[in-house]
Amino acid sequence: MTTPTETHEQRSEQPRSLIVTIYGLYAREAGGWISVAALIRLMAELGVDEPAVRSSISRLKRRGMLEAVRQEGAAGYGLSDPARDILGEGDHRIFRRPAARIEDGWLLAVFSVPESERQKRHMLRSRLAALGFGTAAAGVWVAPAHLYDDTRRTLERLGLTDYVDLFRSHYLAFGDLSRAVRSWWDLDALRDLYDEFLRAHGPVLARWRRRRTGDDALAFADYVRALTQWRRLPYLDPGLPPELLPRTWHGRQAGDLFFDLQDLLAEASTRHVHAVTGGVGTSPARSVPA
């Protein structure tokens, strides 16, 4: 679960996260490429200066997300093949809200990684956490059963299947399931992230509902900022059955807010990107991974 330190780190990486959002939304339909000049202009509308853009691009290139490519003499960056795979996996996770039921059961991930391969152990734990798993015991992680397909694809892509066994299960006895769930996940921290999203973007939605004329550049900035903050939450949130959640849980309200913003802003945002790039991207319903 995200800690205050991790939240600070995520904010310090905001330019990088914004770039990933832009590529995930608008670059894939045009071969995954955006010129440096267009990206700098788009990022300026998000309040990010050119040096920060170039520094973030360099980091994404080192991480294997972006590749330097020239098109018709223009310098730019395209998505790597692994980045395309990751973005493809993220599409349905970020723009869907599955409703788990207690009777659907649970997915257990039981793993053991030799000490000599501790880096893979770290990778496995971090990816399970990013998928929304909670910790039931040492080497035993739990998630709602509907996360099976996402989990299988991720473990196969990362080459971690030799270290993990996956099981479907049902909770039978002996404790209180709601209390157990609170020990498996830090729901208070996740609730705080949802509340933070509501505070940040609730006024944005209210402002757009009052507007009588459109502003494509502003729609772009507001939509990309909202998606950049939102896209981590469907991965951190395992999608637990409602009856197991705290009474002060605002996850559904945050989801409603995001999708209302998407309905209002996505089309205008895409128009603006087309105007800046000369036509990069055609689909507003693309997502990005956590």
C-alpha positions in Angstrom: 0.0 0.0 0.0 1.2 3.5 -0.7 2.9 5.1 2.3 3.5 8.9 2.9 7.0 8.5 1.6 5.8 6.7 -1.5 3.2 9.4 -2.1 5.9 12.0 -1.9 8.1 10.1 -4.4 5.1 9.8 -6.8 4.6 13.5 -6.6 8.3 14.1 -7.3 7.9 12.0 -10.4 4.9 13.8 -11.6 6.4 15.0 -15.0 7.3 11.4 -15.8 3.9 10.2 -14.9 2.2 12.8 -17.0 4.3 11.8 -20.0 3.3 8.2 -19.6 -0.4 9.3 -19.4 0.0 11.3 -22.6 1.6 8.3 -24.4 -1.0 5.9 -23.1 -3.9 8.0 -24.2 -2.7 9.5 -27.5 0.4 7.9 -29.0 -0.5 4.3 -29.6 -2.9 4.9 -32.5 -0.1 6.7 -34.4 2.6 4.1 -34.0 3.5 5.1 -30.4 5.4 8.1 -31.5 5.3 11.8 -30.5 7.8 14.5 -31.5 9.9 16.1 -28.8 8.6 19.5 -29.8 4.9 18.5 -29.5 5.5 16.8 -26.2 7.3 19.9 -24.8 4.3 22.0 -25.8 1.8 19.7 -24.3 3.7 19.4 -21.1 4.0 23.2 -20.9 0.2 23.3 -20.7 0.5 21.1 -17.7 3.0 23.5 -16.0 6.1 21.4 -16.7 9.1 23.2 -18.2 11.4 21.9 -21.0 14.3 20.8 -18.8 12.0 18.7 -16.7 10.4 17.2 -19.8 13.8 16.2 -21.3 15.0 14.8 -17.9 11.8 12.7 -17.6 12.1 11.4 -21.2 15.7 10.3 -20.4 14.6 8.4 -17.4 11.8 6.7 -19.3 14.2 5.8 -22.0 16.6 4.2 -19.5 13.7 2.3 -18.0 12.9 0.9 -21.5 9.6 2.6 -21.9 10.6 5.0 -24.7 12.9 4.7 -27.8 14.4 7.6 -29.7 13.0 7.6 -33.2 13.1 10.3 -36.0 10.1 10.7 -38.3 10.3 12.8 -41.4 13.4 14.6 -40.0 11.7 15.3 -36.6 13.2 14.1 -33.4 10.8 12.2 -31.1 10.2 9.1 -29.0 8.2 6.0 -29.6 6.9 3.4 -27.2 9.0 0.2 -26.8 7.3 -3.2 -27.4 7.3 -4.0 -23.7 5.7 -0.6 -23.0 3.0 -1.4 -25.5 2.3 -4.7 -23.7 2.1 -2.9 -20.3 -0.2 -0.3 -21.7 -2.4 -2.9 -23.3 -2.8 -4.7 -20.0 -3.7 -1.5 -18.3 -6.6 -0.6 -20.6 -9.3 -2.7 -19.0 -8.0 -2.4 -15.5 -8.2 1.4 -15.3 -11.5 1.9 -17.2 -13.5 -0.9 -15.6 -14.9 -1.3 -12.1 -15.6 -5.0 -11.4 -18.0 -5.7 -8.6 -16.6 -8.5 -6.5 -18.9 -10.8 -4.5 -18.0 -12.8 -1.4 -19.4 -15.9 -3.0 -16.9 -15.6 -6.0 -14.1 -16.5 -3.6 -10.5 -15.5 -3.4 -7.2 -15.8 -5.4 -4.2 -17.0 -3.4 -0.7 -16.6 -4.6 1.8 -18.8 -2.7 5.4 -18.3 -3.6 8.9 -19.1 -2.6 12.0 -17.5 -4.1 15.6 -18.7 -3.2 17.8 -16.2 -1.3 20.2 -16.2 -4.3 17.4 -14.6 -6.4 16.2 -12.0 -3.9 15.8 -9.5 -6.7 13.1 -11.6 -8.2 11.5 -12.0 -4.8 11.4 -8.2 -4.5 9.9 -7.9 -8.0 7.3 -10.5 -7.3 6.2 -8.8 -4.1 6.1 -5.4 -5.7 4.1 -6.6 -8.7 1.6 -8.5 -6.5 1.1 -5.4 -4.4 0.7 -3.3 -7.5 -2.0 -5.8 -8.8 -4.0 -5.2 -5.6 -3.0 -8.3 -3.5 -2.9 -8.1 0.3 -0.7 -10.1 2.6 -2.3 -13.0 4.4 0.9 -14.5 5.7 4.6 -14.8 4.8 4.7 -16.0 1.2 0.8 -16.1 1.0 -0.9 -13.2 -0.8 -4.6 -12.9 -1.3 -6.9 -11.0 -3.8 -10.5 -11.2 -5.0 -10.8 -14.0 -7.6 -11.6 -11.6 -10.4 -7.9 -10.6 -10.5 -6.8 -14.0 -11.8 -6.5 -13.0 -15.5 -4.5 -9.8 -14.7 -2.3 -11.7 -12.3 -1.6 -14.5 -14.7 -0.7 -12.2 -17.6 1.6 -10.1 -15.4 3.5 -13.1 -14.0 3.9 -14.6 -17.4 5.2 -11.3 -18.9 7.7 -10.9 -16.1 8.9 -14.5 -16.2 7.9 -15.2 -12.6 5.7 -18.2 -13.0 8.3 -20.7 -11.8 8.1 -19.2 -8.3 4.3 -18.9 -7.7 1.3 -21.2 -7.3 -2.1 -19.7 -7.8 -5.2 -21.1 -6.1 -8.9 -20.3 -5.9 -10.3 -20.5 -2.4 -13.3 -19.6 -0.1 -13.0 -18.3 3.4 -14.7 -20.8 5.7 -13.6 -20.2 9.3 -12.9 -19.1 12.0 -12.5 -15.3 12.2 -14.5 -12.3 11.1 -13.9 -11.8 7.4 -14.2 -8.0 7.6 -11.6 -7.9 10.3 -9.3 -10.3 8.4 -9.6 -8.1 5.3 -8.4 -5.1 7.3 -5.3 -7.0 8.3 -4.6 -8.1 4.7 -4.9 -4.6 3.2 -4.3 -1.1 4.5 -7.7 0.1 3.7 -7.3 3.3 5.7 -4.4 4.4 3.5 -6.3 3.6 0.3 -9.4 5.4 1.6 -7.2 8.5 2.1 -6.0 8.3 -1.5 -9.6 8.2 -2.7 -10.4 11.2 -0.5 -7.4 13.1 -1.8 -8.6 12.4 -5.4 -12.1 13.7 -4.5 -10.7 16.9 -3.0 -8.4 17.5 -5.9 -10.8 16.9 -8.8 -14.3 17.5 -7.3 -13.9 21.3 -7.9 -12.7 20.6 -11.4 -15.8 18.7 -12.3 -18.0 21.4 -10.7 -16.2 24.0 -12.8 -16.7 22.1 -16.0 -20.4 21.6 -15.3 -20.8 25.4 -14.9 -19.0 26.2 -18.1 -21.0 27.2 -21.2 -18.1 27.2 -23.7 -15.4 24.7 -24.2 -11.6 25.1 -24.0 -9.8 22.2 -25.5 -6.4 23.1 -24.0 -7.9 23.3 -20.5 -9.8 20.1 -21.1 -6.6 18.4 -22.0 -4.8 19.7 -18.9 -7.6 18.8 -16.5 -8.2 15.3 -18.0 -4.5 14.3 -18.1 -4.0 15.5 -14.5 -7.1 13.6 -13.3 -6.1 10.4 -15.1 -2.5 10.6 -13.9 -3.7 10.6 -10.3 -6.6 8.2 -10.9 -4.7 5.4 -12.7 -2.8 4.2 -9.7 -6.0 3.6 -7.7 -7.5 0.7 -9.6 -4.3 -1.2 -9.1 -4.0 -0.4 -5.4 -7.7 -1.2 -4.9 -8.4 -4.9 -5.1 -12.1 -4.4 -5.7 -13.4 -5.9 -2.5 -17.0 -6.8 -2.0 -18.8 -3.7 -0.7 -20.0 -5.4 2.6 -16.3 -5.8 3.6 -15.4 -2.1 3.2 -15.4 0.6 5.9 -18.5 2.7 6.2 -16.4 5.8 5.3 -15.2 4.3 2.0 -15.5 6.7 -0.9 -14.0 4.5 -3.7 -17.2 4.5 -5.7 -17.7 8.2 -5.4 -14.1 8.7 -6.7 -14.8 6.4 -9.6 -18.0 8.2 -10.5 -16.0 11.5 -10.4 -13.3 10.2 -12.7 -15.7 8.8 -15.2 -17.8 11.9 -15.2 -14.6 13.9 -16.0 -13.8 11.5 -18.8 -17.2 11.9 -20.3 -16.9 15.7 -20.2 -13.2 16.1 -21.2 -11.9 13.2 -23.2 -13.2 14.3 -26.7 -12.0 17.9 -26.3 -8.7 16.7 -24.9 -8.2 14.5 -28.0 -9.0 17.4 -30.3 -6.4 19.5 -28.6 -3.7 16.8 -28.9 -4.6 16.5 -32.6 -4.2 20.3 -33.0 -0.7 20.2 -31.4 0.7 17.1 -33.0 -1.0 17.2 -36.3 -3.1 14.1 -35.7 -1.3 11.8 -33.2 -3.8 9.6 -31.5 -7.4 8.9 -32.4 -8.9 7.2 -29.3 -9.7 8.9 -26.0 -10.5 5.6 -24.3 -6.9 4.5 -23.7 -5.3 3.9 -20.4 -1.9 3.7 -18.8 -0.6 1.4 -16.1 0.2 2.2 -12.5 
